[in-house]
Amino acid sequence: MEQLKEEKIWLVKSSTRIMGPYTTKDIFELLKEKHISLLDEARKPTGRWAYIREHKDLAETVDKLKVISVSNESTVSQMTMGQTQTKTENVSDDDRALDEKTVKVSNPLNTEDLIKDIVPLKEETVSYNPGAKPSNITYGAYTKDQLAEAAETQARPWKIVLISLIAVILLGYGSYALFVKSRQSQGYQALITSALRLNSLHLYEKAYQTYKKAKSQKEPELNIQAQMALLAIVYDNESNSSRKILEKYLMTDDIKDRRMIVDHHIAIGLSYLREGDDVKAMESFQKAAGYEPFNQAVLLNRSLLLLRKGEYKDSYFNLKKVNSKDELTNLLLYVRAYTLMEMVHSTTVVLDEIRDLVVEIPNQLQKSALLRNELLLLNIKLQSILKDEGAISAAVDRYLEARPAAGIQIVKDPRIDWKMTSWEILDRICVDLSQLRTGFKAKLLRAHCLMENQNAVHAQKWIEEARAESPNDPYVINSMIYWMQQMNRDNEALTFAKRNENILFLSASSIYAELCFENKDENCALAQWTKATNNTFTAPRAYLGLAQVAAQRGQNAEALQKIRQGLSIEPLFRSLIEIRETLESQ
């Protein structure tokens, strides 16, 4: 046992720092010197984090520390009492006399009046007795008490002024402290209210940043912390602390809404996913399903986890339970497409489902922009599996007409683990597709996939090769504009767009409008954005542009009308939500 105490097996988590490894003795010394506290957490390599004061293997150390603390307090108390007694007993007559002299010197007297009043006294013989108490001391016609009273009379006005000044200072400080506290309280409440409102508007990242400002002023109530715990997991990677908050809140009787209980269990599952614990994540999703067996977010998270683990059949059968239509429908199509693509060699039934899916995907993309480009790419892959060359070419063209990385404008539900939909995952599919095809469009396909991942630098090679092969093709010209805009070569992109205005796709027209707006050419911007409103894919961004022009002209009512038109097409378009929130708060 003593040997274990000397081994450096302990890690300590204090605030946001993880320190160690330490021996048990090291931890005792750190506690004794107050470098760490009993409320910090500790763990062994095979254990879990626990408060030091509650860790069973550190109980002996904690008890030892408490004994030392009690002993120190007793010693300090005895020393203080002894010093007080000693100082009281050692006051001598000489000290008293010195105090009296100090009083006499520090109080000025009118010496002329004293000299006039001096009357010779009759000489008396006084016997010397060192131990006798001195008789009443006199100074001419004045006694010691009379002199003290005169000094007190002179000092009294100054004492009144001093006391009044101190009272005014204390009153002013108290009033200021109350004012500051009131202002802080009002500021905290306003921030919390704003954070909750932004959260309801789907502006999740802004909501969390506002909540953090409020939290820096005051510790929020438990129910508020629980509401923001999911965002802390997603945007600040606070998995462990947020999970504890949620577990604590779930133990209370404050939750009346079953959907809230489900969402909290989903958040706990996502916290475990962030830590790489797939087993506990699946357990949390199962608990959520116990309250709502057909909750779409729960089922999709389970399928995405199974998909990531390569358990495609289980993912496929789990999706069979999903039978609702909401803002996550596009994600459902994505998971179905990816799962069927991986299962194609295992059963012929899959081919029939793929035939249904390649019809369903284009129809659904007219309704929502969520994962639009991702689904357009998977549609190419599914058409390749069906080996319909005409359908493959049409799917490639439809994908190349879309603006790369347009999906960053669409708000994603924070209850979902979106890792399996990233372009890092899809890049493998894109590479396979570009290698299976020939010609300049295969090169453009590769370039677009790289630009989806904001990697325009590596896309340049493929853009240049496609341009060398077919410099005047509309797909090449539009891809050039997409690429220039990502490379921040705005002046070059504007010139290139003006020169080729008649053959621009609507996505490129929207970029052309943005460049015109930045160059203060409102007429050009209005013309291009108005044209782009005629297509479902480009209309939300076009209405955003028209609203920006109206707001810049001070026409807020017109701007809000354009915003409403855009949101009616795509309710989760982030910039439209943000500009509406700004205009409505003015």
Secondary structure, 3 states (H helix, E strand, C coil): CHHHHHCCCEEEEECCEEEEEECHHHHHHHHHCCCCCCCCEEECCCCCCEEHHHCHHHHHHHHHHHHHHHHHHHHHHHHHHHHHHHHHHCCCHHHHHHHHHHHHHHCCCCHHHHHHHCCCCCCCCCCCCCCCCCCCCEECCEEHHHHHHHHHHHHHHHHHHHHHHHHHHHHHHHHHHHHHHHHHHHHHHHHHHHHHHHHHCCCHHHHHHHHHHHHHHCCCCHHHHHHHHHHHHHHHCCHHHHHHHHHHHHCCCCCCCHHHHHHHHHHHHHHHHHCCCHHHHHHHHHHHHHHCCCCHHHHHHHHHHHHHCCCHHHHHHHHCCCCCCCCCHHHHHHHHHHHHHHHCCCCCHHHHHHHHHHHHHHHHHCCCCCCHHHHHHHHHHHHHHHCCHHHHHHHHHHHHHCCCCHHHHECCCCCCCCHHHCHHHHHHHHHHHHHHCCCHHHHHHHHHHHHHCCCHHHHHHHHHHHHHHCCCCHHHHHHHHHHHHHCCCHHHHHHHHHHCHHHCCHHHHHHHHHHHHHCCCHHHHHHHHHHHCCCCCCHHHHHHHHHHHHHHCCCHHHHHHHHHHHHHHCCCEHHHHHHHHHHHCC
